[in-house]
Amino acid sequence: MPELSGTALLKSIKNKPLFVFITSHSEYAVESYDLDAIDFIVKPATFERILKSANKAIEYLDLKKQINSELIDGAEIKKDHDDFFYFRETKGISKLKYNDVIYIESMGDFSKLFTNADKHVILVSLKNLEKQLPKEIFTRVHKQYIINTNHIATLTNHEVHLDFNFVVPISASNRQELMENSIDKKILSRFTK
């Protein structure tokens, strides 16, 4: 667009539609998530990558429609005990142990909790989850993701590989914080004091 960038256009729209950034400029990734993009694709885009993004958008719309039609007021996590919590979802109130949650993905106004066997969609934003979940177990590693540090299998410069073959991206600043607050405390040292 010669006179207006895609981000400028989105900033000007009051009720933003679902959108996916497709660009050859990876430096726009952070800004795209600030604008609540459903996904970010770096060119050249493959059919498989576009299909994955389209399926993510369809899933988001289906879940939002389902939640709006069956919404239960006050969908908040409530902590009653040190090792589990309750949350509201469309089928009622469910219980999960903290350690069963592998990671959490932001879906705009709601979040998706992933376990090794299932996923749960709850009407609580990632920002609000971050405030309520125990910080000694859960850490934000990206604008879109919170992980359970007990499930870290491998950490690279750009990704966290979790148990059960889950992989999530990690930002540079969140990687440094994860290292300082969790990894460094448990890492085996080459030399002992």
Order of alpha helices (4+ residues) and beta strands (2+ residues): alpha-beta-alpha-beta-alpha-beta-beta-beta-beta-beta-beta-alpha-beta-beta-beta-beta-beta-alpha
